[in-house]
Amino acid sequence: MAGATIDHMVAITVLAAALLLTMGVYGQMLASVVAYERSREVAMKAVDLMDTICLGPGNPADWGQRNVTPTCFGLQDPDGSGYALSPFSLMRLLSSSGDQVYYNITGEWYSNVSWGIDGGYLLVPIDECINYANVSRLLGVNGSYGFQLSVTPTLSISISEVQSNPLELSVGVRGPGSPLSGAALSYLMYWTLDEKDPETGSPLLNFTSGSSITNSAGLASLDFPQINVNNNRTAYTIIVNAQLGGLYGVGYKSRETITSAGNIIPFVESFENGTVLLAHKWGKNDPDGNQGALHFNATFYVLSESFVPINVDLPNSTGLVNYGKGGKPFHQIQIPTYNVGFLVVAYCKGNEFGMVIMPWGLSTIGISLTFGGNPSGYDFVATELRQVLVNEISYQAKVAVWSLKR
């Protein structure tokens, strides 16, 4: 009798252990199924967001060129089709890749898409930018999903000085992960050599263009025997286009000099009006005003599909700015076109010369952009990648998506 009772108790114990083990296994399987389903939902949302962002221009379709908030969000070029993005809509996204810049003269904060990287600036007033919260609401994901959009050139082009007298530049071209050999290069070179307009005192620009091809290491050497870099008495801006196998890329380098009176920085004032402020950035010595004066010459070029620059006349394109007492701290110019291009600003103080460049349309000098939230700290982040065109320049658009539900 006692043996039967013991056997019965042992059987019950084994059965209970088996049930507990089975429940644990089923619990783990259920948790895995739930996690898989959540990950699948996030991955599907990434595909959905990517197509929504890239395959529709939003409403109004030309919101990137106007001071309006879109009622429907999309980045597709209204004059294009497929995965072609608007270079102006991209400019209006509030960048999350750089610190915001405050300009005390206007009392405005600016989105820092690019701050002086190789002499290139793209500073956009935050009041005219489209922020992450608004876009999340327009896309219908606020409170449920977070996302981050990055748009970066497919081809990376670097330019460096090898020799200053005469000037020799090295151009490196890389594709996704490797040097690009046999790439055809076209370049535009603007420079000034201690030359001024005798009437305005503003720098005079010279121009030349040419072509080359990269070697097996993805490098090419560009020689300019007519240019001698003589301390701060020489300034130049070069834009290089590279193409191979249907891929197009662009890079630049501008010799930005901080003179004894500082330098000039362009700030976008209005997309719709095309106005830009050429702002004096105070330098080393500016005690009373006269010593801080910077003479400038601003030139705007529309960049055609064949990489031929078309000079567009700018009213009031020369003058001076002065941070000091009684001076004019900035000068307003107006870009009279909605075509993509670039603004070159040469400036001088005495025999010191410098130059900066600003794109009008994100792609003209190959600037990258990051927009949205921060995916770090989330268990699962889905990414979706597309090859896109921004004004015929090859870019990669990547969207990272994560669930905000815990």
DAFEN-V446509 format. One record per residue. RES is the residue in one letter. PSI is psi in radians with two decimals (none if undefined). D_FIRST is the distance of its C-alpha to the first C-alpha in Angstrom with 1 decimal. Layout:
# DAFEN-V446509
[[RES/PSI/D_FIRST] [RES/PSI/D_FIRST]]
This chain:
# DAFEN-V446509
[[M/-0.83/0.0] [A/-0.65/3.8] [G/-0.69/5.4] [A/-0.69/5.2] [T/-0.75/6.4] [I/-0.77/8.8] [D/-0.70/10.0] [H/-0.74/10.7] [M/-0.69/12.6] [V/-0.72/14.4] [A/-0.74/15.4] [I/-0.72/16.7] [T/-0.77/18.5] [V/-0.71/20.1] [L/-0.74/21.2] [A/-0.74/22.7] [A/-0.71/24.5] [A/-0.72/25.8] [L/-0.76/27.0] [L/-0.75/28.7] [L/-0.75/30.3] [T/-0.73/31.5] [M/-0.68/32.9] [G/-0.75/34.7] [V/-0.79/36.2] [Y/-0.60/37.3] [G/-0.76/38.7] [Q/-0.72/40.7] [M/-0.73/41.9] [L/-0.74/42.9] [A/-0.70/44.8] [S/-0.71/46.5] [V/-0.75/47.5] [V/-0.77/48.9] [A/-0.72/50.8] [Y/-0.77/52.1] [E/-0.68/53.3] [R/-0.73/55.0] [S/-0.68/56.7] [R/-0.71/57.8] [E/-0.72/59.3] [V/-0.76/61.2] [A/-0.71/62.5] [M/-0.64/63.7] [K/-0.61/65.4] [A/-0.77/67.2] [V/-0.77/68.6] [D/-0.79/69.6] [L/-0.73/71.3] [M/-0.81/73.1] [D/-0.66/74.6] [T/-0.76/75.4] [I/-0.73/77.2] [C/-0.39/79.1] [L/0.26/79.9] [G/2.47/81.5] [P/-0.16/84.4] [G/-3.09/83.3] [N/2.17/85.5] [P/2.73/88.3] [A/-0.51/88.5] [D/0.51/91.0] [W/-0.42/89.2] [G/-0.35/89.4] [Q/0.18/93.1] [R/2.77/93.3] [N/1.04/92.4] [V/2.73/89.8] [T/2.17/86.0] [P/2.58/84.6] [T/-0.20/82.7] [C/2.34/80.8] [F/2.34/80.0] [G/2.70/80.8] [L/0.06/82.6] [Q/2.47/84.1] [D/2.14/87.8] [P/-0.33/89.4] [D/0.08/92.0] [G/-2.89/89.5] [S/2.88/86.6] [G/-2.54/83.2] [Y/1.06/82.0] [A/2.07/85.3] [L/2.64/85.0] [S/2.15/87.7] [P/-0.39/89.1] [F/-0.67/90.1] [S/-0.66/86.8] [L/-0.64/85.1] [M/-0.45/87.7] [R/-0.04/86.7] [L/2.36/83.0] [L/1.94/82.2] [S/2.42/81.5] [S/0.20/78.4] [S/-0.05/79.4] [G/2.80/82.0] [D/2.56/82.9] [Q/2.62/85.0] [V/2.30/88.7] [Y/2.28/90.7] [Y/1.92/94.5] [N/-0.39/96.1] [I/-0.73/99.3] [T/-0.28/97.7] [G/0.42/94.8] [E/2.63/92.5] [W/2.55/89.3] [Y/2.45/89.1] [S/2.18/86.3] [N/1.45/86.6] [V/-0.70/86.0] [S/2.21/88.2] [W/1.64/89.8] [G/0.34/92.5] [I/1.99/90.5] [D/0.58/93.3] [G/0.21/95.7] [G/2.38/94.1] [Y/2.41/93.3] [L/1.70/91.5] [L/2.07/91.1] [V/2.30/90.4] [P/2.28/90.6] [I/-0.59/87.1] [D/-0.40/88.4] [E/0.02/89.1] [C/2.73/85.9] [I/2.11/82.9] [N/2.97/79.8] [Y/-0.72/76.2] [A/-0.76/75.1] [N/-0.75/77.6] [V/-0.71/76.7] [S/-0.71/73.0] [R/-0.78/73.8] [L/-0.55/76.1] [L/-0.12/73.5] [G/0.46/70.8] [V/0.02/68.4] [N/2.26/69.0] [G/-0.25/65.7] [S/-0.74/63.6] [Y/2.55/64.9] [G/2.71/67.0] [F/2.77/69.3] [Q/2.29/72.0] [L/2.26/74.8] [S/2.38/76.8] [V/1.95/79.9] [T/2.56/81.2] [P/2.43/83.9] [T/-0.68/82.6] [L/2.29/85.3] [S/2.15/85.7] [I/2.10/89.3] [S/2.51/90.3] [I/2.25/94.0] [S/2.66/95.2] [E/2.25/98.5] [V/-0.65/99.3] [Q/2.50/103.0] [S/-0.52/105.1] [N/1.78/108.7] [P/2.91/109.0] [L/2.28/105.7] [E/2.23/103.0] [L/2.53/99.7] [S/2.26/96.5] [V/2.19/94.4] [G/2.34/90.8] [V/2.21/88.9] [R/2.42/85.1] [G/-2.86/83.0] [P/1.60/79.3] [G/-0.08/78.3] [S/2.72/81.3] [P/2.63/85.1] [L/1.81/87.1] [S/2.61/89.8] [G/0.27/92.7] [A/2.35/92.5] [A/2.24/95.9] [L/2.44/97.0] [S/2.45/99.6] [Y/2.66/100.7] [L/2.19/102.8] [M/2.20/104.4] [Y/2.38/106.1] [W/2.84/107.8] [T/2.41/110.5] [L/1.38/112.6] [D/0.69/114.3] [E/2.31/116.0] [K/2.69/116.8] [D/2.17/118.6] [P/-0.38/121.9] [E/-0.74/121.9] [T/-0.33/118.3] [G/0.11/117.2] [S/2.65/114.0] [P/2.54/112.6] [L/2.46/113.8] [L/2.43/111.2] [N/2.78/111.7] [F/2.48/109.6] [T/2.80/108.8] [S/2.88/106.1] [G/-2.94/105.0] [S/2.85/102.3] [S/-3.02/100.3] [I/2.51/97.2] [T/2.61/94.2] [N/-2.95/93.8] [S/-0.37/90.7] [A/0.11/89.3] [G/0.44/89.8] [L/2.64/92.8] [A/2.57/96.4] [S/2.28/99.4] [L/2.16/101.8] [D/2.41/105.3] [F/1.45/107.7] [P/-0.34/110.9] [Q/-0.08/112.6] [I/2.12/110.0] [N/2.09/110.1] [V/1.86/107.6] [N/1.52/109.7] [N/-2.17/107.4] [N/0.21/107.3] [R/0.03/110.4] [T/2.36/108.5] [A/2.57/105.9] [Y/2.77/104.3] [T/2.26/101.6] [I/2.41/100.2] [I/2.24/98.0] [V/2.26/96.6] [N/2.35/95.1] [A/2.48/93.0] [Q/2.48/92.0] [L/2.25/90.3] [G/0.64/88.5] [G/-0.05/88.7] [L/2.40/87.4] [Y/2.35/89.8] [G/2.87/89.6] [V/2.52/91.9] [G/2.97/92.3] [Y/2.88/94.8] [K/2.26/96.2] [S/2.27/98.7] [R/1.50/100.5] [E/2.10/99.9] [T/2.32/102.1] [I/1.79/101.8] [T/3.11/105.5] [S/-0.25/107.0] [A/0.19/106.8] [G/-2.63/103.3] [N/-3.08/102.4] [I/2.36/101.9] [I/2.24/98.5] [P/2.35/98.3] [F/2.23/96.1] [V/2.27/95.5] [E/-0.76/96.8] [S/2.24/96.4] [F/-0.82/95.0] [E/-0.68/96.9] [N/-0.20/100.2] [G/0.47/99.8] [T/2.47/100.8] [V/2.41/100.0] [L/2.19/100.9] [L/1.80/102.3] [A/2.36/101.3] [H/2.19/102.9] [K/1.96/100.3] [W/2.43/102.1] [G/-2.36/102.6] [K/-0.76/104.0] [N/1.97/107.3] [D/1.11/108.1] [P/-0.77/110.0] [D/-0.35/112.4] [G/-0.99/112.0] [N/-0.65/114.5] [Q/-0.17/112.7] [G/0.07/109.5] [A/2.35/111.0] [L/2.14/109.5] [H/2.49/111.4] [F/2.82/109.3] [N/1.96/109.7] [A/2.27/106.9] [T/2.32/106.7] [F/2.40/104.4] [Y/2.27/103.7] [V/2.35/102.0] [L/1.98/100.1] [S/2.93/100.5] [E/-0.45/98.1] [S/0.22/100.4] [F/0.63/100.1] [V/2.11/103.7] [P/2.38/104.2] [I/2.01/106.4] [N/2.23/108.1] [V/2.18/107.9] [D/2.29/110.5] [L/2.20/109.2] [P/2.50/111.4] [N/0.81/111.9] [S/-0.13/110.2] [T/2.74/112.1] [G/-2.74/112.6] [L/2.65/111.3] [V/2.61/108.5] [N/2.10/108.7] [Y/-0.35/106.0] [G/-3.07/108.6] [K/2.25/110.6] [G/0.04/112.5] [G/3.03/110.9] [K/1.92/108.9] [P/-0.33/105.3] [F/2.84/104.5] [H/2.30/106.2] [Q/2.28/105.0] [I/2.82/105.4] [Q/2.19/104.5] [I/1.97/103.1] [P/0.62/104.8] [T/2.65/102.4] [Y/0.22/98.8] [N/2.57/98.8] [V/2.62/96.7] [G/-2.72/98.5] [F/2.62/98.9] [L/2.16/101.0] [V/2.21/102.7] [V/1.98/104.1] [A/2.45/106.5] [Y/2.78/107.6] [C/2.67/109.8] [K/1.89/111.1] [G/-2.15/114.4] [N/0.36/113.7] [E/2.26/109.9] [F/2.55/108.2] [G/2.97/104.7] [M/2.48/103.0] [V/2.88/99.8] [I/2.54/98.4] [M/2.24/96.4] [P/2.56/94.9] [W/1.55/95.6] [G/2.23/92.5] [L/-0.60/89.5] [S/-0.23/90.0] [T/-0.41/93.7] [I/0.23/92.9] [G/0.67/89.2] [I/2.55/87.5] [S/2.87/83.7] [L/2.41/81.8] [T/2.32/78.4] [F/2.40/77.4] [G/-2.77/74.3] [G/-3.04/71.3] [N/2.05/69.4] [P/-0.12/66.4] [S/2.49/65.1] [G/-0.10/61.8] [Y/2.51/60.2] [D/-0.70/57.2] [F/2.21/58.6] [V/2.11/62.4] [A/2.47/63.6] [T/2.57/67.1] [E/2.34/69.5] [L/2.41/72.8] [R/2.51/76.0] [Q/2.14/79.3] [V/2.94/82.0] [L/2.37/85.7] [V/1.78/87.5] [N/0.85/91.2] [E/-0.01/90.8] [I/2.36/89.2] [S/2.18/85.8] [Y/2.80/83.0] [Q/2.18/79.2] [A/2.23/77.5] [K/2.27/73.9] [V/2.27/71.7] [A/2.31/68.5] [V/2.47/66.1] [W/2.72/63.0] [S/2.42/60.8] [L/-0.02/61.4] [K/2.31/58.1] [R/none/55.3]]
